[in-house]
Amino acid sequence: MRELVFALEYEPGRNRVADALASHPGTRVRSLSLHATDDHLWRVDHATGTSEALAAVEAAFTDGDYYADCLATEDCGATQTTRVLDRDGDTLVLYTDWEPTPVCASVPHIARDHLGDGVLFETRHEGRHYTWRLIHSGEGDVGAFFDALRDAVGDAARTELLRTANAAAGDERRADADGVGLSPEQEAALRAAVEHGYYESPRAVDAGELADHLDVPRSTLTYRLRRAEERLAKSHVGRSVAGDPAPASFE
């Protein structure tokens, strides 16, 4: 089995969910379940945020121009139903049922065309950064998949490959050659943050300045840093649980 992780960085006004999340920093949407056939798509999503933010996310999902990840640049005439399964304080769970038309396109359907049946999907949406994690057999054509994806997305979003590797049990704890499992982009962001004083107190550079230095959008930089910090934290805790000595720290 193979793992494929990539992200779409949406431009303003090109994706209602991305716009809603960008307007409410700290709000996140992750998929709990996502399945697709040739002519159908079902997904359950879990959103966290303020009540105002969740209302905006719900409206984005239920608006007719979203169509459960449709990548078509114009209304494709699909049939979609979105229902609220649960709403409790700062959480919202949504169920979506989507029937595309021949002119529709989506990540799951493009994946089925080029990577075969049985692909598993996991998504995480923060701000304009929409991350997809796919587990597939490895027998398909990843290059053709990305070509078709970029054609479908057009200028609505930037497409960025974050990781491709063998999928294995305990993947979240598996370390690559760097000992933690950071992607090259995460490694570069983290290294630049340290070198330019982002982690100093007070900071010598803010996120916007660091993003300009790396020539990436601010949201992309902050996403890479959060993911790198998450992996480093999990690696540190994992070593502690396993009984490995923790590195010395200095106040």
Contacts in CASP RR format, 6 or more apart in sequence:
PFRMAT RR
TARGET T0000
AUTHOR 0000-0000-0000
METHOD contacts of the structure
MODEL  1
MRELVFALEYEPGRNRVADALASHPGTRVRSLSLHATDDHLWRVDHATGT
SEALAAVEAAFTDGDYYADCLATEDCGATQTTRVLDRDGDTLVLYTDWEP
TPVCASVPHIARDHLGDGVLFETRHEGRHYTWRLIHSGEGDVGAFFDALR
DAVGDAARTELLRTANAAAGDERRADADGVGLSPEQEAALRAAVEHGYYE
SPRAVDAGELADHLDVPRSTLTYRLRRAEERLAKSHVGRSVAGDPAPASF
E
1 135 0 8 1.000
1 136 0 8 1.000
1 137 0 8 1.000
1 138 0 8 1.000
1 166 0 8 1.000
1 167 0 8 1.000
2 135 0 8 1.000
2 136 0 8 1.000
2 137 0 8 1.000
2 138 0 8 1.000
2 164 0 8 1.000
2 165 0 8 1.000
2 166 0 8 1.000
2 167 0 8 1.000
3 133 0 8 1.000
3 134 0 8 1.000
3 135 0 8 1.000
3 163 0 8 1.000
3 164 0 8 1.000
3 165 0 8 1.000
3 166 0 8 1.000
3 167 0 8 1.000
3 171 0 8 1.000
4 115 0 8 1.000
4 132 0 8 1.000
4 133 0 8 1.000
4 134 0 8 1.000
4 135 0 8 1.000
4 136 0 8 1.000
4 142 0 8 1.000
4 163 0 8 1.000
4 164 0 8 1.000
5 131 0 8 1.000
5 132 0 8 1.000
5 133 0 8 1.000
5 134 0 8 1.000
5 161 0 8 1.000
5 162 0 8 1.000
5 163 0 8 1.000
5 164 0 8 1.000
5 183 0 8 1.000
6 131 0 8 1.000
6 132 0 8 1.000
6 146 0 8 1.000
6 159 0 8 1.000
6 160 0 8 1.000
6 161 0 8 1.000
6 162 0 8 1.000
7 129 0 8 1.000
7 130 0 8 1.000
7 131 0 8 1.000
7 132 0 8 1.000
7 159 0 8 1.000
7 160 0 8 1.000
7 162 0 8 1.000
7 220 0 8 1.000
7 223 0 8 1.000
8 129 0 8 1.000
8 130 0 8 1.000
8 132 0 8 1.000
8 153 0 8 1.000
8 157 0 8 1.000
8 158 0 8 1.000
8 159 0 8 1.000
8 160 0 8 1.000
9 128 0 8 1.000
9 129 0 8 1.000
9 130 0 8 1.000
9 157 0 8 1.000
9 158 0 8 1.000
9 160 0 8 1.000
9 217 0 8 1.000
9 219 0 8 1.000
9 220 0 8 1.000
10 18 0 8 1.000
10 19 0 8 1.000
10 128 0 8 1.000
10 130 0 8 1.000
10 156 0 8 1.000
10 157 0 8 1.000
11 128 0 8 1.000
11 155 0 8 1.000
11 156 0 8 1.000
11 157 0 8 1.000
12 19 0 8 1.000
12 22 0 8 1.000
12 128 0 8 1.000
13 19 0 8 1.000
14 156 0 8 1.000
14 157 0 8 1.000
15 66 0 8 1.000
15 128 0 8 1.000
15 130 0 8 1.000
15 156 0 8 1.000
15 157 0 8 1.000
16 59 0 8 1.000
16 60 0 8 1.000
16 63 0 8 1.000
16 65 0 8 1.000
16 66 0 8 1.000
17 29 0 8 1.000
17 57 0 8 1.000
17 60 0 8 1.000
17 61 0 8 1.000
17 66 0 8 1.000
17 125 0 8 1.000
17 130 0 8 1.000
18 125 0 8 1.000
18 127 0 8 1.000
18 128 0 8 1.000
18 130 0 8 1.000
19 60 0 8 1.000
19 128 0 8 1.000
20 27 0 8 1.000
20 53 0 8 1.000
20 56 0 8 1.000
20 57 0 8 1.000
20 59 0 8 1.000
20 60 0 8 1.000
21 27 0 8 1.000
21 28 0 8 1.000
21 29 0 8 1.000
21 53 0 8 1.000
21 57 0 8 1.000
21 125 0 8 1.000
21 126 0 8 1.000
21 127 0 8 1.000
21 128 0 8 1.000
22 127 0 8 1.000
22 128 0 8 1.000
22 219 0 8 1.000
23 53 0 8 1.000
23 56 0 8 1.000
24 49 0 8 1.000
24 50 0 8 1.000
24 52 0 8 1.000
24 53 0 8 1.000
24 56 0 8 1.000
24 57 0 8 1.000
25 127 0 8 1.000
26 49 0 8 1.000
26 53 0 8 1.000
26 126 0 8 1.000
26 127 0 8 1.000
27 47 0 8 1.000
27 48 0 8 1.000
27 49 0 8 1.000
27 50 0 8 1.000
27 53 0 8 1.000
27 54 0 8 1.000
27 57 0 8 1.000
27 126 0 8 1.000
27 127 0 8 1.000
28 47 0 8 1.000
28 48 0 8 1.000
28 49 0 8 1.000
28 124 0 8 1.000
28 125 0 8 1.000
28 126 0 8 1.000
29 45 0 8 1.000
29 46 0 8 1.000
29 47 0 8 1.000
29 57 0 8 1.000
29 123 0 8 1.000
29 124 0 8 1.000
29 125 0 8 1.000
29 126 0 8 1.000
30 45 0 8 1.000
30 46 0 8 1.000
30 122 0 8 1.000
30 123 0 8 1.000
30 124 0 8 1.000
30 125 0 8 1.000
31 43 0 8 1.000
31 44 0 8 1.000
31 45 0 8 1.000
31 46 0 8 1.000
31 121 0 8 1.000
31 122 0 8 1.000
31 123 0 8 1.000
31 124 0 8 1.000
32 44 0 8 1.000
32 45 0 8 1.000
32 46 0 8 1.000
32 93 0 8 1.000
33 42 0 8 1.000
33 43 0 8 1.000
33 44 0 8 1.000
34 41 0 8 1.000
34 42 0 8 1.000
34 43 0 8 1.000
34 44 0 8 1.000
34 108 0 8 1.000
34 121 0 8 1.000
34 122 0 8 1.000
34 123 0 8 1.000
35 41 0 8 1.000
35 42 0 8 1.000
35 43 0 8 1.000
35 108 0 8 1.000
35 121 0 8 1.000
36 42 0 8 1.000
36 106 0 8 1.000
36 108 0 8 1.000
36 109 0 8 1.000
36 112 0 8 1.000
36 121 0 8 1.000
38 109 0 8 1.000
38 112 0 8 1.000
39 99 0 8 1.000
39 100 0 8 1.000
40 97 0 8 1.000
40 98 0 8 1.000
40 99 0 8 1.000
40 100 0 8 1.000
41 68 0 8 1.000
41 69 0 8 1.000
41 96 0 8 1.000
41 97 0 8 1.000
41 98 0 8 1.000
41 99 0 8 1.000
41 100 0 8 1.000
41 106 0 8 1.000
41 108 0 8 1.000
41 109 0 8 1.000
42 95 0 8 1.000
42 96 0 8 1.000
42 97 0 8 1.000
42 98 0 8 1.000
43 68 0 8 1.000
43 69 0 8 1.000
43 95 0 8 1.000
43 96 0 8 1.000
43 98 0 8 1.000
44 85 0 8 1.000
44 93 0 8 1.000
44 94 0 8 1.000
44 95 0 8 1.000
44 96 0 8 1.000
45 61 0 8 1.000
45 93 0 8 1.000
45 94 0 8 1.000
45 96 0 8 1.000
45 123 0 8 1.000
46 91 0 8 1.000
46 92 0 8 1.000
46 93 0 8 1.000
47 54 0 8 1.000
47 57 0 8 1.000
47 91 0 8 1.000
47 92 0 8 1.000
47 93 0 8 1.000
47 94 0 8 1.000
48 90 0 8 1.000
48 91 0 8 1.000
48 92 0 8 1.000
49 90 0 8 1.000
49 91 0 8 1.000
50 90 0 8 1.000
51 89 0 8 1.000
51 90 0 8 1.000
54 87 0 8 1.000
54 90 0 8 1.000
54 91 0 8 1.000
54 92 0 8 1.000
57 92 0 8 1.000
58 84 0 8 1.000
58 92 0 8 1.000
58 94 0 8 1.000
60 66 0 8 1.000
61 82 0 8 1.000
61 94 0 8 1.000
61 96 0 8 1.000
62 82 0 8 1.000
64 75 0 8 1.000
64 80 0 8 1.000
65 75 0 8 1.000
66 80 0 8 1.000
67 76 0 8 1.000
67 77 0 8 1.000
67 78 0 8 1.000
67 80 0 8 1.000
67 98 0 8 1.000
67 100 0 8 1.000
67 104 0 8 1.000
68 78 0 8 1.000
68 80 0 8 1.000
68 82 0 8 1.000
68 96 0 8 1.000
68 98 0 8 1.000
68 106 0 8 1.000
69 98 0 8 1.000
69 106 0 8 1.000
69 107 0 8 1.000
69 108 0 8 1.000
70 76 0 8 1.000
70 78 0 8 1.000
70 98 0 8 1.000
70 100 0 8 1.000
70 104 0 8 1.000
70 105 0 8 1.000
70 106 0 8 1.000
71 104 0 8 1.000
71 105 0 8 1.000
71 106 0 8 1.000
71 107 0 8 1.000
71 110 0 8 1.000
71 149 0 8 1.000
71 152 0 8 1.000
71 153 0 8 1.000
71 156 0 8 1.000
72 103 0 8 1.000
72 104 0 8 1.000
72 105 0 8 1.000
72 152 0 8 1.000
73 154 0 8 1.000
73 156 0 8 1.000
76 100 0 8 1.000
76 101 0 8 1.000
76 103 0 8 1.000
76 104 0 8 1.000
77 101 0 8 1.000
77 103 0 8 1.000
77 104 0 8 1.000
78 98 0 8 1.000
78 99 0 8 1.000
78 100 0 8 1.000
78 101 0 8 1.000
78 104 0 8 1.000
79 98 0 8 1.000
79 99 0 8 1.000
80 96 0 8 1.000
80 97 0 8 1.000
80 98 0 8 1.000
80 99 0 8 1.000
81 96 0 8 1.000
81 97 0 8 1.000
82 94 0 8 1.000
82 95 0 8 1.000
82 96 0 8 1.000
82 97 0 8 1.000
83 94 0 8 1.000
83 95 0 8 1.000
83 96 0 8 1.000
84 92 0 8 1.000
84 93 0 8 1.000
84 94 0 8 1.000
84 95 0 8 1.000
85 93 0 8 1.000
85 94 0 8 1.000
85 95 0 8 1.000
86 92 0 8 1.000
86 93 0 8 1.000
87 93 0 8 1.000
98 106 0 8 1.000
100 106 0 8 1.000
100 109 0 8 1.000
105 152 0 8 1.000
107 121 0 8 1.000
107 132 0 8 1.000
107 149 0 8 1.000
108 119 0 8 1.000
108 121 0 8 1.000
110 145 0 8 1.000
110 148 0 8 1.000
110 149 0 8 1.000
110 152 0 8 1.000
111 119 0 8 1.000
111 121 0 8 1.000
111 134 0 8 1.000
111 136 0 8 1.000
111 145 0 8 1.000
112 119 0 8 1.000
113 145 0 8 1.000
113 148 0 8 1.000
114 140 0 8 1.000
114 141 0 8 1.000
114 142 0 8 1.000
114 143 0 8 1.000
114 144 0 8 1.000
114 145 0 8 1.000
114 148 0 8 1.000
115 134 0 8 1.000
115 136 0 8 1.000
115 137 0 8 1.000
115 138 0 8 1.000
115 140 0 8 1.000
115 141 0 8 1.000
115 142 0 8 1.000
115 145 0 8 1.000
116 136 0 8 1.000
116 137 0 8 1.000
116 139 0 8 1.000
116 140 0 8 1.000
118 136 0 8 1.000
118 137 0 8 1.000
119 134 0 8 1.000
119 135 0 8 1.000
119 136 0 8 1.000
120 134 0 8 1.000
120 135 0 8 1.000
120 136 0 8 1.000
121 132 0 8 1.000
121 133 0 8 1.000
121 134 0 8 1.000
122 132 0 8 1.000
122 133 0 8 1.000
122 134 0 8 1.000
123 130 0 8 1.000
123 131 0 8 1.000
123 132 0 8 1.000
123 133 0 8 1.000
124 130 0 8 1.000
124 131 0 8 1.000
124 133 0 8 1.000
125 131 0 8 1.000
126 219 0 8 1.000
126 223 0 8 1.000
127 219 0 8 1.000
128 157 0 8 1.000
128 217 0 8 1.000
128 219 0 8 1.000
129 219 0 8 1.000
129 220 0 8 1.000
129 223 0 8 1.000
130 157 0 8 1.000
131 162 0 8 1.000
131 223 0 8 1.000
135 167 0 8 1.000
142 164 0 8 1.000
146 159 0 8 1.000
146 161 0 8 1.000
149 159 0 8 1.000
150 159 0 8 1.000
153 159 0 8 1.000
158 217 0 8 1.000
160 185 0 8 1.000
160 220 0 8 1.000
162 183 0 8 1.000
162 185 0 8 1.000
163 183 0 8 1.000
165 176 0 8 1.000
168 174 0 8 1.000
172 234 0 8 1.000
173 234 0 8 1.000
173 235 0 8 1.000
173 238 0 8 1.000
174 181 0 8 1.000
175 181 0 8 1.000
175 235 0 8 1.000
176 182 0 8 1.000
178 187 0 8 1.000
179 235 0 8 1.000
180 231 0 8 1.000
180 232 0 8 1.000
180 235 0 8 1.000
181 231 0 8 1.000
181 235 0 8 1.000
182 190 0 8 1.000
182 228 0 8 1.000
182 231 0 8 1.000
182 232 0 8 1.000
183 224 0 8 1.000
183 227 0 8 1.000
185 224 0 8 1.000
186 224 0 8 1.000
186 225 0 8 1.000
186 227 0 8 1.000
186 228 0 8 1.000
186 231 0 8 1.000
187 228 0 8 1.000
188 214 0 8 1.000
189 214 0 8 1.000
189 221 0 8 1.000
189 224 0 8 1.000
189 225 0 8 1.000
189 228 0 8 1.000
190 224 0 8 1.000
190 225 0 8 1.000
190 228 0 8 1.000
192 198 0 8 1.000
192 210 0 8 1.000
192 213 0 8 1.000
192 214 0 8 1.000
193 199 0 8 1.000
193 210 0 8 1.000
193 225 0 8 1.000
196 204 0 8 1.000
196 205 0 8 1.000
196 209 0 8 1.000
196 210 0 8 1.000
196 213 0 8 1.000
197 203 0 8 1.000
197 204 0 8 1.000
197 205 0 8 1.000
198 204 0 8 1.000
198 205 0 8 1.000
198 206 0 8 1.000
198 207 0 8 1.000
198 210 0 8 1.000
205 213 0 8 1.000
207 218 0 8 1.000
207 221 0 8 1.000
207 222 0 8 1.000
207 225 0 8 1.000
208 218 0 8 1.000
208 221 0 8 1.000
210 221 0 8 1.000
211 217 0 8 1.000
211 218 0 8 1.000
211 220 0 8 1.000
211 221 0 8 1.000
211 222 0 8 1.000
214 221 0 8 1.000
236 246 0 8 1.000
238 244 0 8 1.000
239 246 0 8 1.000
240 246 0 8 1.000
END
